């Protein structure tokens, strides 16, 4: 049973709070007093007190089953009325923050969808499909047969974009929609989960002539699949973007006293001493990434760390010194370790 029902409207008719039921709305329509006893509540069938207080700044309606006297009830509704100006600022801020989350989701999904559309039309131009719509299947088959490698790579890139899209939905549903994070922790084969994401980046690594070597390991770890896949996506995406061409990414796993460790070892862009901590924060990109004009939204490292933490894990980044320079860009031996608690 809900102990209180309330509706608060400011002077501009903006609703600041409202948890009224249909029965409550009917009570509100006939409420022309600041406080009195209602012998039988139409919603719950019990005895309650209700009232409405109207001022120049707000209208407050309250129905309460806890207040012992009408005098105390009137004091309570008066106090709520006085609080309205202070309520408006944080509520506005909350709305703005929630809108930012929705805008970010829409922006990211729109961008990913555009990439998928472009992949399809790079294989078969849109104008050809539009002009010959009765023979679309024949044209598509013909284009695939002309260059099957191109078609296969397109398939992998679309699979990667779809993995990214799924990660955006997962983040919004599990982390950004409300404060109650619901994880579905189950035991998974760590290597299989890694490969499920890694294979979609084959074309990205191929472009850079980067060889990815995955060691054999058979660890089973308990975690929420969706959120860990998000972490893997961002880590592998960073490796594909920033690893030096003609080098190798080595992925191994090992066991320590407390952790199962998934280790990524690569030669990738240099991170300076003064930005090692900053780069783990939301919205921060490294200097070398900016110099290469490959920086994203600066959420990769931060998101990986976030996903590990909510799964009771840790993320460790070991940035090395400058090992070589190519075309004006500095590269280092960098190691990234995703740590999973042992069962």
ABEGO torsion letter per residue (X at the ends): XBABBBBBBBAAGBBABBABBAAAAAAAAABABAEBBBABBAAAGBBBBBBBBBBAABBBBBBBAABABAAAAAAAAAAAAAAAAAAAAAAAAAAAAAAAAAAAAAAAAAAAAAAAAAAAAAABBAAAAAAAAAAAAAAAAAAAAABAAAAAAAAAAAAAAAAAAAAAAAAAAAAAABABBBBBBBBBBAAAAAAAAAAAAAAAAAAAGBBBBBBBBABBBBBBAAAAAAAAAAAAAAAAAABBBGBBBBBBBBBBAABBBBBBBBBBBBBBAAAAAAAABBGBBBAAAAAAGABBAGAAAAAAAAAAAAAGBBBBBBBBBBABBBGGBBBBBBBBBBBBBBX
